[in-house]
Amino acid sequence: MRDNKKLAKVIAYLLETYEDSREYLDEFYEQCQNGEIDDLDWLASDDEMSDFCNNQPIEYIRIYDFALLEISRRLLKKLDVEI
């Protein structure tokens, strides 16, 4: 039963994170399309975002790595896994 509670917490966290990030990215894409973000009017969806991220300097790519590190840490914590 305890594992089910842990899994439920992880699923809830993932859903919350996904929904928040989806909202933020959709707003960002809309801003790009409306010309609110300079020189990114071509960025309209997740497909283009991948290209955009791959062409950034290494220090910006590390922001992505930090986000993954933080999400992983939080998920492992919810599963009571020591790191």
C-alpha positions as CSV (number, residue, x, y, z in Angstrom):
1,M,0.0,0.0,0.0
2,R,2.8,2.4,0.8
3,D,4.3,2.0,-2.7
4,N,0.9,3.0,-4.2
5,K,0.9,6.2,-2.2
6,K,4.5,7.0,-3.4
7,L,3.5,6.3,-6.9
8,A,0.4,8.5,-6.6
9,K,2.6,11.3,-5.3
10,V,5.0,11.0,-8.2
11,I,2.2,10.9,-10.7
12,A,0.6,14.0,-9.2
13,Y,3.9,15.8,-9.2
14,L,4.5,14.9,-12.9
15,L,1.0,15.9,-13.9
16,E,1.3,19.3,-12.1
17,T,4.8,19.9,-13.6
18,Y,3.6,18.9,-17.1
19,E,0.5,21.1,-16.9
20,D,2.4,24.1,-15.6
21,S,5.2,23.8,-18.2
22,R,2.7,23.2,-21.0
23,E,0.9,26.4,-20.1
24,Y,4.2,28.4,-19.9
25,L,5.4,27.1,-23.2
26,D,2.1,27.7,-25.0
27,E,2.1,31.3,-23.7
28,F,5.7,31.6,-24.9
29,Y,4.9,30.3,-28.4
30,E,1.9,32.7,-28.6
31,Q,4.2,35.6,-27.6
32,C,6.7,34.6,-30.3
33,Q,3.9,34.4,-32.9
34,N,2.6,37.8,-31.9
35,G,6.0,39.4,-32.3
36,E,6.4,40.0,-28.5
37,I,9.7,38.1,-28.5
38,D,12.2,39.6,-30.9
39,D,13.4,37.4,-33.8
40,L,11.5,34.3,-32.7
41,D,8.4,34.6,-34.9
42,W,9.3,31.2,-36.4
43,L,9.0,29.4,-33.0
44,A,5.4,28.1,-32.8
45,S,5.5,24.7,-31.2
46,D,7.5,22.0,-29.4
47,D,9.0,20.9,-32.7
48,E,10.7,24.2,-33.3
49,M,11.6,24.5,-29.6
50,S,13.9,21.5,-29.9
51,D,15.8,23.1,-32.8
52,F,16.0,26.4,-30.8
53,C,17.4,24.6,-27.8
54,N,19.9,22.7,-29.8
55,N,21.4,25.9,-31.2
56,Q,21.9,27.7,-27.9
57,P,25.2,28.2,-26.1
58,I,26.3,25.5,-23.6
59,E,25.4,27.7,-20.6
60,Y,21.8,27.9,-21.7
61,I,21.7,24.1,-22.2
62,R,22.8,23.7,-18.6
63,I,19.6,25.4,-17.5
64,Y,17.8,22.5,-19.1
65,D,20.1,20.1,-17.2
66,F,19.4,21.9,-14.0
67,A,15.7,21.5,-14.5
68,L,16.1,17.8,-15.1
69,L,18.3,17.5,-12.0
70,E,15.7,19.3,-9.9
71,I,12.8,17.2,-11.2
72,S,14.8,14.0,-10.7
73,R,15.7,15.0,-7.1
74,R,12.1,15.8,-6.3
75,L,10.8,12.5,-7.7
76,L,13.5,10.5,-5.9
77,K,12.6,12.3,-2.7
78,K,9.0,11.4,-3.1
79,L,10.0,7.8,-3.6
80,D,12.2,7.9,-0.4
81,V,15.4,7.2,-2.4
82,E,18.5,8.8,-1.0
83,I,20.9,10.4,-3.4
